[in-house]
Amino acid sequence: MSISRRQAIRLGAAAGIAGVAAAAPAAASAQPAALPRSRRGGDMSDAALAGSLPGFRSQFATVNGVRLHYVTGGRGAPLVLLPGYPETWWEYHKIMPALATRYQVIAVDLRGMGGSGKPQTGFDKKTMAKDIFELIRHLGHDQVDIAGHDIGSQVTFSFAANHPEAARRIAMLDVPHPNEFIYSLSIIPQPGQRTFLWWFAFNQVKLLPEELLTGRFRLFIDTEMATPGLLFDQKSISDRDREIYARAYDDPAAIRASNGWYQAFGQDIADLATYPVVRTPILAMYADTKVEGPPALLAALKGIASDVTPLEIKNAGHYLAEDQPRAVIRGLTAFFG
């Protein structure tokens, strides 16, 4: 009897999960300290979460052929916040109320993320930057400040490269635009290596991630966030926060779309080679070097950006805005003015 590739993946996934379950007692000490599966915590809809932040509301706009979800509040000059993987706009919830006292904050779920649309294509950072460009035009803004973390940081750089007239200043949080260095990353960690980006390779695989992770994405989140260098304090992203993120990614379309951000790296690298030197002022905010190691962000910006202000956030891992929200607020307000 013949079976399809998808059926084969499902059978393999089931066998793999069964094998992991059988081996669990022997490997228990190697697992993260806690992998809670609680589904409590009240209404976790975007509307309810936005409403829990004073003066914020959840909204939608269709731009560049995709429906984007965003949360906005505050008054003043527009400040766009772009999140990263595996999170949503909610990753900024600790800093949004304070920023809203000075700026009109616009926290956006990227194409493929959270409440935004999950098309089959368009996950290269140039297209995603155009999404944001068209959104700010839709909202009536000619020029904005943008802060992006992780995948959002990559989109932020692409925005400045492709729409320099619309970028007043940008902040890149801990992650550079994809460059050829990615091709040198090993899939096997070297002895003593702290940060091992295992999900970069995992997310390149077609079909398998959604077959394995649908309904189980909380396990992925806890495992990824337990990777050395990603969090200074595991409690800084709470159980409820993790449930919010798990719900946002816990279906096949969301997993496929988020994998698309990584599968587009080859196109991103090719696009980067065509960009002029970015002259928009950049705040390069990176994790404590004692936690995450040497900042890849600063090295990556050499030669491709002319005005870079470095800022190390002490006692923080990769998830800067959650590990050290006050320091991130200070850094952003000092830079954006």
N, C-alpha and C positions, 0 to 999 in steps of 0.2 A: 504494500500500500504506500503510495507517495503522499507526502505532506508538503505544505507550502513553507517558505522561509519563515514567515511569521509564526506558523504553528511550531516549527522546529525551535524557534527562539523561546516560545512559551514553554515547550517541554523542557528545554535546557534550563530556563529560568527556574521552573518548578523543581527540577532536580538539584540545581545549585542551592536554592533556598532550603530544600530538605537536607542537603549535606551540611549547610551552615548550622541548621537547627540541631542536627545530630552531633556536631562538633562543639556546640555552644558551651557545655559544661567545662570542657578542657581549655577553651579559649576565653573563658569569662574574664580572667584577669586582664586580658588585652583590650577589652571593650571600654568605651567611654564610661565614666562613672555612673551615668544615669541616662536612660533612653526612654523618658516618660511618653505615654501615648494618651494622655488625658485629652478629652474633647470638651472639657469644661472651659468656662471663661466668658460666658455671655455672648452677646451679638458681636461677631467678628466681621460683619460686612464692612465694605469701604465707607458706606454712608455713616454707619455707627461709629467707626473708628475716627473718621474725620470730625464727626460731631463731638467726640470726646476731647478734642483740642479746641480751646476757646477761639471762636471766630472763624473756624475752618469749615469748608464744605467740599463735598465730593462732586465732581463734574466730568463731562465727557465732551469730546470734540472729534469730528472726523476730518483728518488732514492727511495729505499725501497718500490717500487711498487706504488709510488704517484708522480705526477708532481708538483714540487715546483716552485713558482715564487719568485725571489729575486732581489734586487736592490743593485748594488755594485759600489764603487768608492773609490778613495784615494790610498795611498801607505803606506806600513809599515806592522807591524804585524797584522794578521787578527783579527778583532773584529766583532762578530756576534751579531746582534740586533734582538730580538724576541718580537713581539708586543702582545697586549692583546685585550680583548673584550670590546666594539664592534668596534674595529678599525682595521687597517691594518699596513703594513710597514710605511705608511705615518705618523703615530703618532710620528716618530723620525725625521721628515723633518726639524725641527728647530735645531736639534743638529748634524745631519749628516755632513753638510759641515765643521763644526769646527772639528769634530772627524776625518774627512778625511785628515786633514793636518798632522795627526800623525799615522793613522791606515788605513789598507784596510778594509773599512766598508762593511759589508754584512748584509743588512736588509732583513729578510725573512718573507714571508707570510706563516704562519703555515698551516699544513694539514687542509683543510676546510675553509681557510681564503682567501679573496681577489682573486688574480689571480691563487692561487694554487688549486690543485684538491680537489674534495669534494666526497671522497669515502663513502661507507656505514659504514665502520668500521675503527678501528685504532685510536680512539680519546683518548685513555688512554695516559698518559703523557710519559710512558715508550716507547711506539711505536713512539710517536711524537719526543722524544729525539733521537731515532734511525734514524728518518728522517734527523735530523740535523747532526748527526754523519756521515751518509752516504753522505750528501751534502758536508761537509767540506772535506771528503776524495775525493769526485768527483772533488773538486776545488783544490786538491793537497796539503792540509794542514794536518799536523800530530797533531798539537795542536793549540787551539784558546782560546781567551778570549770571554766570552759571557755575554751580559746584556739582561735580559728579564723582561718584565713588565706584571703583571696580569697573564693571562693564559701562556704567554711567560715566566714569572718568574717560574711558576710551571714546565714547560718543561726544563728550565735552571737547576733547582735543580736536576731533573731526569737525565739530561745529565751528571752532575758531579757524581751522584750516580752510573750510569750504564757505563759510559765511562770516568773514572777518568784520564786515561792516555792522553785523548784528551782535557781535561779542564785545562788550566793553572790557570786562575782565573775566577770567575763568579761574576756578580752583580745581585741581586734580587731586583726588584723595587716594593715594597709595598705589595706584595702578597706571602704567603708561599705555599709550596706544600700542596695539600689536605691532611688533617689529620682528626682524629675522632672528633675534635672540630666542624666540619661542621654539624655533626648530632645534635648538641645542639642548632643550630641557630633557633630562633623562626620565624614563618611566620607572626606573629603579633608583631609590634614594641612595646617596653615598653615605658611608658610615659617618655619623655625627651631623648629617644634614638636618636642619630644623624644619624648614617649611618645604613640604613635599606636595607639589601641585597635582596630585593623582587624578583629580576630576577633569583636568584639561584633556587628558587622553580618554577618559571614560566618556566624556561628552562628545567625542568625535565619532563614536560608534552609532551607526544607524539602527533604529528600532529597539535595540536591547534596553537602553535606559528606561524608556516608557513602559516596556514589558516588566522590568524588574521593580520599578519604583512607584508605579501607580498604586495609590492606597497606602504606600509605605514611605512617603517622602520625608516624614519626620525623622526616620532613621538616618536618611542621607544627611539632613541638616545637622543633627547632633554629631554625626561622625565627622563631617566636614569642619564644623566649628570647633571640634576638639583637636584638629590638626595643629601642631605646635606653631606658634607665631600668629595665629588668626585672632585669638582673643587673649587679652591680659587677664581678664576676670570672666570666667564662664557665666557667672550670674548676671553680667551686664546685658546679656540677651536672655530674657526671662523665659520660663516655660510657656507663658501665654504668647509672648512674641514669636517663639518658635512654632507654636500652633498656627498663628496667623500666617506665617510664611509657608508652613506645610500645606495649609488649605489652598494657598494661592498656586501651588505647583503640583498638587496631588491628582492630576488627571493627565491623560496621554498628550493632549494638545499643548498643555502648558510645558510639559517636560520636553516635547519635541521642539517647541519654539525656543526655549531657553538653551537647548543644545545648539540651536541654530546660531546663537551668538558666537559660540566657540568654533563651529564648523565654518564660519565665515572668516576666520583669521587669515587664511591664505589670501583672500581678496583684500582684506584690510591692509595687509603688508604690501601688496601690489599698489594699492591706492596711496599709501604713505609715501612711496617712492616718487609720486607725482606731485606732492604738495610742496609749496614754497615754505621757507622758514616762517613759522608763526610768530608774528610780532605783537599779538595780544598779550598783555601782562598775565602771567600765570603764577598762581600760588601752588607750589608743589608740597602738599601736606603728606607726611609719611609716618609710619609707625615707629615706635621706640626701637632703635637699632639693637638694643639688648633683648628685645622680645622677638622681632621678626628678622633681624640681620640687616646687612647693608641695603640701603634703599635703591631698588631697581629703577624707581621713577626718575631720580635725578640723573642717573647714567643715561637713561633712554632719551631724556630731553636735550642732551648735549648735541648741538648741531642742527636741531630741528625747531628750536624755540630760542628767541633772542632776549627775552625778559622774564627770568624765572626767579621767584622768591622762595627759598626752601624753608620748611617749617616742620621740625620733628615734634611729634606729640608723645610726650613721656607717659610711661605706664599704659600704653595702648598697643594692641595688636592691629591686624588688618582692619577690623571693624571699628574705625576711629570714632565715629559719631555716637556709638553705643558704649564703647569702653570709656571715653573721656569727652562727654558732650560739652562740658563747660570750656575745655581747652579748644575744642573745635569751634564753638561759638565765638570765642575771643579771636581766634585766628581768622575766621571768615569776616567778622565785622571790622577788624583792623585793616584787612586787605581791601575789602569792598567799600569801606567808608560809610 
